[in-house]
Amino acid sequence: MLDNLRSFLASALPGVDLDIHDDYFEQGNANSLFALELVTFVEREFSVVVEVEDLDLDNFRTLARTVEFVRAKRAAPSPGPARAGSFPDVSGAPDRGEAADG
């Protein structure tokens, strides 16, 4: 995983030599466009979904933090898609096929 990220950074930030804990944003080597490219790369390369709540720059500002983020996403249980009938009806409305009293 780290080697894949290093390769991506080498192509996205040519000529920049980064240590695993170097903050490429703080050093001025990266900008918001780079952040978008990095998030897209992480999703595609490591088969994880970056949710809106994950879009905290702290998750991606160093190689080490990005690796930690991906490992955490892979370890987290997937919520999976909601299926019809998987939640109890709490609306008080009659179920389909039932006649409403009246």
C-alpha positions as CSV (number, residue, x, y, z in Angstrom):
1,M,0.0,0.0,0.0
2,L,2.8,2.4,0.9
3,D,4.6,1.7,-2.3
4,N,1.5,2.5,-4.3
5,L,1.0,5.8,-2.5
6,R,4.6,6.7,-3.0
7,S,4.3,6.0,-6.7
8,F,1.2,8.2,-6.9
9,L,2.9,11.0,-5.1
10,A,6.0,10.8,-7.3
11,S,3.9,11.2,-10.4
12,A,1.6,13.9,-8.9
13,L,4.3,15.9,-7.2
14,P,7.4,15.4,-9.4
15,G,10.7,16.4,-7.9
16,V,9.3,16.4,-4.3
17,D,11.1,14.0,-2.0
18,L,8.8,13.1,0.9
19,D,9.2,11.2,4.1
20,I,6.3,9.1,5.4
21,H,5.4,11.8,8.0
22,D,6.0,14.9,5.8
23,D,2.9,17.1,5.5
24,Y,2.8,17.9,1.8
25,F,0.1,20.5,2.3
26,E,1.9,22.3,5.1
27,Q,5.1,22.3,3.1
28,G,3.2,24.0,0.1
29,N,3.8,21.0,-2.2
30,A,0.0,20.2,-2.6
31,N,-3.2,22.1,-3.1
32,S,-7.0,21.3,-3.2
33,L,-6.7,19.8,-6.7
34,F,-4.1,17.4,-5.5
35,A,-6.3,16.5,-2.5
36,L,-9.1,15.6,-4.9
37,E,-6.7,13.5,-7.0
38,L,-5.4,11.8,-3.9
39,V,-8.9,10.9,-2.7
40,T,-9.9,9.6,-6.1
41,F,-6.7,7.5,-6.2
42,V,-7.2,6.1,-2.8
43,E,-10.8,5.0,-3.6
44,R,-9.8,3.4,-6.9
45,E,-6.5,1.9,-5.9
46,F,-7.6,0.5,-2.5
47,S,-11.3,-0.2,-3.2
48,V,-12.5,2.0,-0.3
49,V,-15.3,4.6,-0.3
50,V,-14.4,8.0,1.0
51,E,-17.5,9.3,2.6
52,V,-18.3,13.0,3.1
53,E,-17.4,12.7,6.8
54,D,-14.0,11.3,5.8
55,L,-13.1,14.4,3.8
56,D,-10.9,15.8,6.6
57,L,-7.6,16.9,5.4
58,D,-6.0,15.3,8.4
59,N,-6.8,11.9,6.9
60,F,-4.7,12.6,3.9
61,R,-2.0,15.1,4.8
62,T,0.9,12.6,5.1
63,L,1.7,9.2,3.7
64,A,1.4,7.7,7.2
65,R,-2.0,9.2,7.8
66,T,-3.3,8.1,4.4
67,V,-2.2,4.5,5.1
68,E,-3.8,4.6,8.5
69,F,-7.0,5.9,6.9
70,V,-7.2,3.2,4.3
71,R,-6.5,0.5,6.9
72,A,-9.3,1.8,9.1
73,K,-11.7,1.9,6.2
74,R,-10.9,-1.6,5.2
75,A,-11.3,-2.8,8.8
76,A,-14.6,-1.1,9.3
77,P,-17.7,-3.2,8.7
78,S,-19.6,-2.1,5.5
79,P,-23.1,-0.9,6.2
80,G,-24.3,-2.5,3.0
81,P,-27.3,-1.4,1.0
82,A,-30.7,-1.0,2.7
83,R,-33.2,-3.6,1.5
84,A,-37.0,-3.3,1.5
85,G,-38.4,-4.8,4.6
86,S,-35.2,-4.7,6.5
87,F,-36.5,-2.0,8.8
88,P,-39.7,-2.2,10.9
89,D,-42.5,0.1,9.8
90,V,-42.9,2.8,12.4
91,S,-45.0,5.1,10.3
92,G,-48.4,3.9,11.6
93,A,-49.6,3.6,8.0
94,P,-51.3,0.3,7.0
95,D,-49.1,-2.2,5.2
96,R,-49.6,-2.7,1.5
97,G,-52.5,-5.1,0.9
98,E,-54.1,-4.3,4.2
99,A,-57.4,-2.4,4.2
100,A,-57.4,0.8,6.3
101,D,-60.0,0.8,9.0
102,G,-62.6,3.3,8.3
